Amino acid sequence: MDTQNPESYTTKLSECYKDIDFIVRDVYEKNYNLGISNKELTVTLIELKWIIDKCPEKNQKLITYALLKHSKRHANMQGVFYMPFSMIESATGVAEKTARNQVNKLIDLGVIEAVARNRKPVGGQGLQRNLPNLYRLNIVATVEESNVLTINESHDFKSCMLYFFDRKELRNMLPRRQYESLVV
């Protein structure tokens, strides 16, 4: 701030420093990623089979796929990431309340691990909201080069399933209603 032109702002310098401190603390406490990440994302056959096998319900499959994509872009070196329920809702089309219930079921199934829940922000004034939960997917997979799909935002769960499996295989793998809902 000392090098800024004082004519370009009207706020007191002490208030500017408070705002800067707040922003820096907020970024580090919430573990925001400040870099623009254009990582090439991939989904493997093993990961897709794992989702289909470990998640008995349709919404669990959709949520786990969304968490997988999100974790590949945003997880730290330990595989820990956060994804607010509102973001899960927009990524899957599943209502936020349903997403909350399904995430709890996924934790009980051992599909995901809740690394930290109900985290309180440090400091600050006014309405205090909990920080997003921290998760880790409980998948250990080796990548086989021939069984990898490079994905972008337009690749949904259905397109990935149809890349790795034909409709007949999916009809045998999924319960009838899930097949009709997810594939047809």
C-alpha positions as CSV (number, residue, x, y, z in Angstrom):
1,M,0.0,0.0,0.0
2,D,2.9,2.3,0.6
3,T,3.7,2.3,-3.1
4,Q,0.1,3.0,-4.2
5,N,-1.0,6.4,-5.4
6,P,-3.0,7.9,-2.5
7,E,-5.2,9.7,-5.0
8,S,-6.5,6.3,-6.3
9,Y,-8.3,5.5,-3.1
10,T,-10.2,7.3,-0.4
11,T,-10.2,4.7,2.4
12,K,-8.0,5.3,5.4
13,L,-4.7,3.5,5.1
14,S,-5.3,1.7,8.4
15,E,-8.6,0.3,7.0
16,C,-6.7,-0.9,3.9
17,Y,-4.2,-2.8,6.0
18,K,-7.1,-4.4,7.9
19,D,-8.7,-5.5,4.6
20,I,-5.4,-6.9,3.3
21,D,-4.9,-8.9,6.5
22,F,-8.4,-10.2,6.4
23,I,-8.1,-11.3,2.7
24,V,-4.7,-13.0,3.3
25,R,-6.0,-14.9,6.4
26,D,-9.1,-15.9,4.5
27,V,-7.2,-17.3,1.6
28,Y,-4.9,-19.3,3.8
29,E,-7.5,-20.5,6.3
30,K,-9.8,-21.7,3.5
31,N,-7.0,-23.1,1.4
32,Y,-8.0,-21.2,-1.7
33,N,-6.0,-22.1,-4.8
34,L,-4.9,-18.8,-6.4
35,G,-3.4,-20.2,-9.5
36,I,-5.4,-20.8,-12.6
37,S,-5.5,-24.6,-13.0
38,N,-5.8,-25.9,-16.5
39,K,-4.7,-29.4,-15.5
40,E,-5.6,-32.1,-18.0
41,L,-8.0,-34.4,-16.1
42,T,-8.3,-38.1,-16.7
43,V,-10.6,-40.8,-15.5
44,T,-9.5,-44.4,-15.6
45,L,-11.5,-47.6,-16.1
46,I,-10.5,-48.7,-12.6
47,E,-11.9,-45.5,-11.1
48,L,-15.2,-45.8,-12.9
49,K,-15.5,-49.5,-11.9
50,W,-14.8,-48.5,-8.3
51,I,-17.6,-45.9,-8.4
52,I,-20.0,-48.4,-9.9
53,D,-19.1,-51.1,-7.4
54,K,-18.8,-49.1,-4.2
55,C,-21.8,-46.8,-4.6
56,P,-25.1,-48.7,-4.5
57,E,-27.4,-45.7,-5.2
58,K,-27.6,-43.6,-8.3
59,N,-27.1,-40.3,-6.5
60,Q,-24.0,-41.7,-4.7
61,K,-22.5,-42.6,-8.1
62,L,-23.2,-39.1,-9.4
63,I,-21.8,-37.4,-6.3
64,T,-18.7,-39.6,-6.2
65,Y,-18.0,-38.9,-9.8
66,A,-18.3,-35.2,-9.1
67,L,-16.0,-35.5,-6.1
68,L,-13.5,-37.5,-8.2
69,K,-13.3,-34.8,-10.9
70,H,-13.1,-32.0,-8.3
71,S,-10.4,-33.8,-6.3
72,K,-8.3,-34.3,-9.5
73,R,-8.3,-30.6,-10.0
74,H,-8.1,-29.3,-6.4
75,A,-6.8,-31.9,-4.0
76,N,-3.5,-31.2,-2.2
77,M,-0.6,-33.7,-2.1
78,Q,-2.3,-35.8,0.6
79,G,-5.5,-36.1,-1.6
80,V,-7.5,-33.7,0.7
81,F,-9.9,-31.3,-0.9
82,Y,-13.1,-29.4,-0.1
83,M,-16.2,-29.2,-2.1
84,P,-19.2,-27.3,-0.6
85,F,-22.6,-28.9,-0.8
86,S,-23.8,-26.1,-3.0
87,M,-21.1,-27.0,-5.5
88,I,-22.0,-30.7,-5.3
89,E,-25.6,-29.6,-6.1
90,S,-24.6,-27.6,-9.2
91,A,-22.2,-30.4,-10.4
92,T,-24.8,-33.2,-10.1
93,G,-28.2,-31.7,-10.1
94,V,-28.9,-33.4,-6.8
95,A,-30.6,-31.2,-4.2
96,E,-28.3,-29.8,-1.5
97,K,-30.2,-31.7,1.3
98,T,-29.9,-34.9,-0.7
99,A,-26.2,-34.3,-1.3
100,R,-25.7,-33.9,2.5
101,N,-27.5,-37.2,3.2
102,Q,-25.7,-39.0,0.4
103,V,-22.2,-37.7,1.5
104,N,-22.9,-39.1,5.0
105,K,-23.8,-42.4,3.4
106,L,-20.6,-42.4,1.3
107,I,-18.6,-41.8,4.4
108,D,-20.3,-44.7,6.2
109,L,-19.6,-46.9,3.1
110,G,-16.0,-45.9,3.2
111,V,-16.0,-44.4,-0.2
112,I,-14.9,-41.0,1.1
113,E,-13.2,-40.0,4.3
114,A,-14.3,-36.8,6.1
115,V,-10.9,-35.4,7.0
116,A,-12.4,-32.4,8.8
117,R,-16.0,-31.4,9.5
118,N,-17.7,-28.4,11.2
119,R,-14.6,-26.3,11.0
120,K,-15.0,-22.8,12.5
121,P,-13.3,-19.8,10.9
122,V,-10.7,-18.1,13.0
123,G,-11.4,-14.5,13.9
124,G,-13.7,-12.2,11.9
125,Q,-16.9,-10.6,13.0
126,G,-20.6,-10.9,12.1
127,L,-22.3,-14.0,10.8
128,Q,-19.9,-17.0,11.3
129,R,-20.4,-19.8,8.8
130,N,-18.6,-23.1,9.0
131,L,-15.8,-23.7,6.6
132,P,-16.4,-26.4,4.0
133,N,-15.7,-30.0,5.0
134,L,-12.5,-31.6,3.9
135,Y,-12.6,-34.9,2.1
136,R,-10.4,-37.6,0.7
137,L,-11.5,-40.3,-1.7
138,N,-10.6,-43.8,-0.5
139,I,-9.5,-45.1,-3.9
140,V,-6.1,-46.5,-4.7
141,A,-5.8,-47.1,-8.4
142,T,-2.9,-47.7,-10.8
143,V,-3.2,-46.1,-14.2
144,E,-3.2,-48.4,-17.2
145,E,-2.5,-46.1,-20.2
146,S,-4.9,-47.9,-22.5
147,N,-7.8,-47.4,-20.1
148,V,-7.7,-43.7,-19.6
149,L,-10.1,-41.0,-20.7
150,T,-9.0,-37.4,-20.8
151,I,-12.0,-35.3,-19.7
152,N,-13.2,-31.8,-19.6
153,E,-16.2,-30.1,-18.0
154,S,-18.6,-31.5,-20.6
155,H,-17.8,-35.1,-19.7
156,D,-20.5,-36.3,-17.3
157,F,-20.8,-39.6,-15.6
158,K,-22.9,-41.1,-18.5
159,S,-20.4,-40.1,-21.2
160,C,-17.6,-41.7,-19.1
161,M,-19.5,-44.9,-18.6
162,L,-20.3,-45.1,-22.3
163,Y,-16.6,-44.5,-23.2
164,F,-15.5,-47.5,-21.1
165,F,-18.5,-49.8,-21.4
166,D,-21.1,-50.6,-24.1
167,R,-24.8,-50.4,-23.2
168,K,-25.1,-54.2,-22.8
169,E,-22.3,-54.3,-20.2
170,L,-23.8,-51.4,-18.3
171,R,-27.3,-53.1,-18.4
172,N,-25.6,-56.1,-16.6
173,M,-23.6,-53.9,-14.2
174,L,-26.3,-51.6,-13.0
175,P,-29.7,-52.2,-11.5
176,R,-32.5,-51.6,-14.0
177,R,-33.7,-48.2,-12.7
178,Q,-30.2,-46.9,-12.4
179,Y,-29.5,-48.0,-15.9
180,E,-32.6,-46.3,-17.2
181,S,-31.8,-43.1,-15.3
182,L,-28.1,-42.9,-15.9
183,V,-27.6,-44.4,-19.3
184,V,-30.8,-44.3,-21.4
